[in-house]
Amino acid sequence: MLLLEVLGSALLGLALSATAARVLPRRLPSAKVVLVSGVLGALFGAYLTHFALGPGHNTLTATLIGAVLVSAVVLSLLLRPASGPRRQSHRTPFSLPTRG
């Protein structure tokens, strides 16, 4: 059962990171970094979920869901801001409005 959790979470992390690298290539670092981060995030998520559920609650679906969620969080941390025309703010940050 543990082998299925590891292989399943690694494959799901790989699929999620490959999809992210294909959909958002300009907002992510190199594809190798994205793929490795997605797989490692999924493996850590599977371990964390398996540990949190404890003995006697070996549900494969819950572990895989936890793996996908943690992998998505890790991949979201790699995103860079979108490049493009930005609207300039009229006020400086943390400024108070003045009258007159």
Secondary structure, DSSP 4 states (H G I P E B T S, - for coil): -HHHHHHHHHHHHHHHHHHHHHH-TTTS--HHHHHHHHHHHHHHHHHHHHHHH-TT---HHHHHHHHHHHHHHHHHHTPPPPPS--PPPSS-TTPPP---
